[in-house]
């Protein structure tokens, strides 16, 4: 039997799946606490040992992604806030990054100081369409070179000056990787090259720099940032399903929403955005989470008028306890009900923001009317009884007051076996097994057809 070991080293837990490469069957799964305090390999090895016990998969290849140590922190420096900087931000999110800072225009001393204060792992330096303005991009690259910048830079701007500016940065000792322009023409967003470059820099510089493990073994094992692997899994699933889909991942610190939409006439029509449309996108809500960010969920839900009368005070107290104790485990049905309520609110607010465009800056938001599959992920959903996990997704799909157009015919499922990351990790080398794995565990029977009337 040909098998693969897929592992996600998360901030709290390390999850492992053993996959049969012949037919995408999930043979075994296990989890162990992530051992950030000592060496993440301790937790990873323990989880793999538990998952492979009795399978005889000692020689199986490992495919590992990681968000331990805070994942990938990205700063974007662009030419103009509403165009190239926004385009760069969208590309960074699609690459699995936590975008911690966005700057636009000519960098001054205060801007460089703010960039340093954001503590990015990587800077995405963009600006100008190909053949267009090059002055701001030239200024910013030169400014970083003179500032003795040492954080890796991905240069993905105007092709006319890209090679010259890469030389300026390299001569100043700045680790620089060149990628294609993220916005080669107005309204055309080209994320693939920059996304690949960010992934390369993450693997080459960031993983080792976080000191998560002694020696080089862990850095050699990791193939992607976890959100990047998940988005790849979402893309594989969308290709197999043949239609639009959404994934809502409710975590301890953030709630991530991924959506894959079918390109339509908006891609080139008069209503297109100058920053381009990203048909396969991810947004990150850093104030919405089950533990560290639980108080943010209550505040956001109150602002969105999602709370019942008298609910806010009790929920705020419960959220404060969870934020103070990130390892909090609910004891009894009453506490589990509070967790489910926080998850329901986090998912609803996150999808509202994603669909309305507030998180991405898109004028029309994300049109989710043709979504056929909604996938819920995150420990709070995976470990909840099936009916309770479905209630969280039902709340999203019945959000008639949310200011966004609901899917017309969608099935809601939960990624109970946590296969999205595994599918993304396998996609490059074993695309058939990746697609079979995701289809088997997330689709099953036939999907509903969208109502053409609406």
Residue pairs with C-beta under 8 A, 6 or more apart in sequence:
1 20
1 22
2 20
2 21
2 22
3 18
3 19
3 20
3 21
3 27
3 55
3 57
3 60
4 18
4 19
4 21
4 60
4 61
4 62
4 63
4 426
4 430
4 433
5 16
5 17
5 18
5 48
5 51
5 52
5 57
5 60
5 61
5 62
5 63
6 16
6 17
6 18
6 19
6 62
6 63
6 64
6 421
6 422
6 425
6 426
7 14
7 15
7 16
7 17
7 44
7 47
7 48
7 62
7 63
7 64
7 65
8 14
8 15
8 16
8 64
8 65
8 66
8 67
8 226
8 229
8 418
8 421
8 422
9 34
9 40
9 43
9 44
9 64
9 65
9 66
9 67
9 68
9 212
9 222
9 226
10 34
10 66
10 67
10 68
10 226
11 34
11 36
11 67
11 68
11 69
11 70
11 71
11 252
11 253
12 33
12 34
12 252
12 326
12 327
13 31
13 32
13 33
13 34
13 379
14 31
14 32
14 33
14 34
14 40
14 43
14 44
14 46
14 47
15 29
15 30
15 31
15 47
15 418
15 421
16 29
16 30
16 31
16 44
16 47
16 48
16 50
16 51
17 26
17 28
17 29
17 51
17 417
17 418
17 419
17 422
18 26
18 27
18 28
18 29
18 51
18 52
18 55
18 57
18 60
19 25
19 26
19 27
19 422
19 426
19 433
19 437
20 26
20 27
20 433
21 426
21 430
21 433
22 433
23 433
23 436
24 432
24 433
24 434
24 435
24 436
24 437
24 438
24 439
24 440
25 436
25 437
25 440
26 417
26 419
26 422
26 437
26 440
26 441
27 55
28 51
28 52
28 53
28 55
29 51
29 417
29 418
30 47
30 48
30 50
30 51
31 47
32 43
32 44
32 46
32 47
32 50
33 43
34 40
34 43
34 68
35 41
35 42
35 43
36 68
36 69
36 212
39 212
39 213
39 214
40 66
40 68
40 212
40 213
40 218
41 213
41 217
41 218
44 64
44 218
44 221
48 62
52 58
52 60
62 221
63 223
63 422
63 425
63 426
64 221
64 222
64 223
64 425
65 222
65 223
65 224
65 225
65 226
65 228
65 229
65 421
65 424
65 425
66 207
66 212
66 222
66 225
66 226
67 225
67 226
67 227
68 210
68 212
69 210
69 212
70 98
70 210
71 96
71 97
71 98
71 225
71 226
71 227
72 95
72 96
72 97
72 98
72 121
72 122
72 198
72 202
72 206
72 225
73 97
73 98
73 100
73 118
73 119
73 120
73 121
73 122
74 92
74 95
74 97
74 98
74 99
74 100
74 120
74 121
74 122
74 123
74 124
74 198
75 99
75 100
75 101
75 102
75 103
75 115
75 118
75 120
75 122
75 123
75 124
76 85
76 88
76 89
76 92
76 99
76 101
76 102
76 103
76 123
76 124
76 126
77 85
77 88
77 103
77 104
77 107
77 115
77 123
77 124
77 125
77 126
77 127
77 140
78 84
78 85
78 86
78 87
78 88
78 102
78 103
78 104
78 126
78 127
79 85
79 104
79 105
79 126
79 127
79 128
79 133
79 136
79 137
79 157
80 104
80 105
80 136
81 102
81 104
81 105
82 274
82 275
82 361
83 183
83 186
83 274
83 275
84 104
84 126
84 127
84 128
84 157
84 182
84 183
84 275
85 102
85 103
85 104
85 126
86 275
86 360
86 361
87 126
87 182
87 183
87 189
87 275
87 276
88 102
88 124
88 126
88 156
88 182
88 194
89 99
89 102
89 360
89 361
90 189
90 191
90 275
90 276
90 278
90 281
90 360
91 124
91 156
91 182
91 189
91 191
91 194
91 195
91 198
91 278
92 99
92 124
92 198
93 99
93 281
93 282
93 283
93 284
94 191
94 195
94 231
94 278
94 280
94 281
94 282
95 191
95 194
95 195
95 198
95 199
95 225
95 228
96 198
96 199
96 202
96 224
96 225
96 226
96 227
96 228
96 229
96 230
96 231
96 282
97 122
97 198
97 225
97 227
98 254
98 284
98 286
99 284
100 118
100 119
100 120
101 114
101 115
101 118
101 120
103 111
103 114
103 115
105 136
106 136
106 139
106 140
106 143
107 115
107 139
107 140
107 143
107 144
112 143
112 144
112 147
115 123
120 151
121 151
121 152
121 202
121 205
121 206
121 209
122 151
122 152
122 153
122 154
122 198
122 201
122 202
122 205
122 206
123 144
123 149
123 151
123 152
123 153
123 154
124 153
124 154
124 156
124 182
124 194
124 198
125 137
125 140
125 141
125 144
125 153
125 154
125 155
125 156
125 157
126 137
126 156
126 157
126 181
126 182
126 183
126 194
127 133
127 134
127 136
127 137
127 140
127 157
127 158
128 134
128 136
128 137
128 157
128 158
128 161
128 181
129 158
129 181
129 183
129 184
129 185
129 186
130 158
130 159
130 160
130 181
130 184
130 185
131 158
131 159
131 160
132 158
133 158
134 158
134 160
134 161
137 157
137 158
137 161
137 165
138 161
138 165
141 155
141 165
141 168
141 169
142 165
142 168
144 153
144 169
144 172
144 174
145 168
145 169
145 171
145 172
145 174
146 172
148 172
148 173
149 169
149 172
149 174
150 173
150 174
150 175
151 175
152 174
152 175
152 176
152 177
152 201
152 204
152 205
152 206
153 169
153 174
153 175
153 176
153 177
154 176
154 177
154 178
154 179
154 194
154 197
154 198
154 201
155 162
155 165
155 166
155 169
155 176
155 177
155 178
155 179
156 178
156 179
156 180
156 181
156 182
156 193
156 194
156 197
157 165
157 181
157 182
158 181
159 180
159 181
159 184
162 178
162 181
163 178
166 176
166 178
169 176
170 176
175 201
175 205
177 197
177 200
177 201
178 197
179 193
179 194
179 196
179 197
180 190
180 192
180 193
180 194
181 190
182 189
182 190
182 191
182 194
183 189
183 190
183 275
183 276
184 190
186 274
187 268
187 272
187 273
187 274
187 275
187 276
188 276
189 275
189 276
189 277
189 278
190 276
191 278
195 228
199 224
199 225
199 228
202 224
202 225
202 228
203 219
203 222
203 223
203 224
207 218
207 219
207 222
208 216
208 219
212 218
213 219
223 229
223 425
224 232
224 424
224 425
226 421
227 256
227 282
227 284
228 424
229 421
229 424
229 425
230 247
230 249
230 256
230 258
230 377
230 420
230 421
230 424
231 258
231 280
231 282
231 424
232 423
232 424
232 425
232 427
233 419
233 420
233 421
233 422
233 423
233 424
233 425
233 427
233 434
233 438
234 245
234 247
234 258
234 260
234 280
234 375
234 420
234 424
235 260
235 280
235 424
235 427
236 423
236 424
236 427
236 431
236 434
236 435
236 438
237 245
237 373
237 375
237 420
237 423
237 435
237 438
237 439
237 442
237 443
238 244
238 245
238 260
238 280
239 435
240 435
240 438
240 439
240 443
241 372
241 373
241 443
241 447
243 262
243 370
243 371
243 372
243 373
243 447
243 450
244 259
244 260
244 261
244 262
244 368
244 370
244 371
244 372
245 259
245 260
245 371
245 372
245 373
245 374
245 375
246 257
246 258
246 259
246 351
246 368
246 371
246 373
246 374
246 375
246 407
246 410
247 256
247 257
247 258
247 259
247 374
247 375
247 376
247 377
247 415
247 420
248 255
248 256
248 257
248 347
248 350
248 351
248 374
248 375
248 376
248 377
248 378
248 393
248 396
249 255
249 256
249 257
249 258
249 377
249 378
250 288
250 289
250 290
250 343
250 346
250 347
250 350
250 376
250 377
250 378
250 380
250 381
250 392
251 289
251 290
251 378
251 379
252 289
252 290
252 291
252 292
252 293
252 326
252 379
253 286
253 289
253 291
253 292
253 293
254 284
254 285
254 286
254 288
254 289
254 293
255 284
255 285
255 288
255 289
255 346
255 347
255 349
255 350
255 378
256 282
256 283
256 284
256 285
256 350
257 282
257 283
257 285
257 350
257 351
257 353
257 354
258 281
258 282
259 280
259 281
259 354
259 366
259 368
259 371
260 279
260 280
261 279
261 280
261 366
261 367
261 368
261 370
262 279
262 370
263 277
263 279
266 272
266 277
266 364
267 277
267 279
271 364
273 362
273 363
275 361
277 362
278 360
281 360
281 366
283 350
283 353
283 354
283 359
283 360
284 359
285 346
285 349
285 350
285 353
285 359
286 293
286 296
287 293
287 296
287 297
287 299
287 300
288 296
288 297
288 300
288 346
288 349
288 350
289 296
289 297
289 346
290 322
290 339
290 342
290 343
290 346
290 378
290 379
290 380
291 322
291 323
291 325
291 326
291 327
291 328
292 323
292 326
293 323
294 318
294 319
294 320
294 322
294 323
294 342
295 316
295 319
295 320
295 323
297 319
297 342
297 345
297 346
297 349
298 307
298 312
298 315
298 316
298 319
298 342
298 345
300 345
300 349
301 307
301 315
301 345
301 348
301 349
302 312
304 348
304 349
304 352
304 402
305 401
306 345
306 348
306 349
307 315
307 345
315 338
315 341
315 342
318 338
318 342
319 342
321 328
322 328
322 342
330 336
330 338
330 339
336 384
336 388
339 380
340 380
340 384
340 388
340 391
340 392
342 380
343 378
343 380
343 381
343 392
344 391
344 392
344 395
347 376
347 392
347 393
347 395
347 396
348 395
348 396
348 399
348 402
351 368
351 396
351 399
351 402
351 404
352 399
352 402
352 403
352 404
353 359
354 360
354 365
354 366
355 365
355 366
355 367
355 368
355 402
355 404
355 405
356 365
356 402
356 403
356 404
357 363
357 364
357 365
357 366
358 365
360 366
365 404
367 405
368 404
368 405
368 406
368 407
369 405
369 406
369 407
369 408
369 450
369 454
370 407
370 408
370 450
371 407
371 410
372 407
372 409
372 410
372 411
372 447
372 448
372 449
372 450
373 410
373 411
373 413
373 442
373 443
373 447
374 393
374 396
374 397
374 407
374 410
374 411
374 412
374 413
375 412
375 413
375 414
375 415
375 420
375 442
376 389
376 392
376 393
376 412
376 413
376 414
376 415
377 414
377 415
377 418
377 420
380 392
381 389
381 392
381 414
381 415
382 389
382 414
382 415
382 416
382 418
384 392
386 414
389 414
390 412
390 414
393 412
393 414
394 412
396 412
397 406
397 407
397 410
397 412
398 406
399 406
400 406
408 450
408 451
408 454
409 448
409 449
409 450
409 451
410 448
411 447
411 448
413 442
413 443
415 441
415 442
416 441
417 441
419 437
419 438
419 441
419 442
420 438
420 442
422 434
422 437
423 434
423 435
423 437
423 438
424 434
425 434
426 433
426 434
426 437
427 434
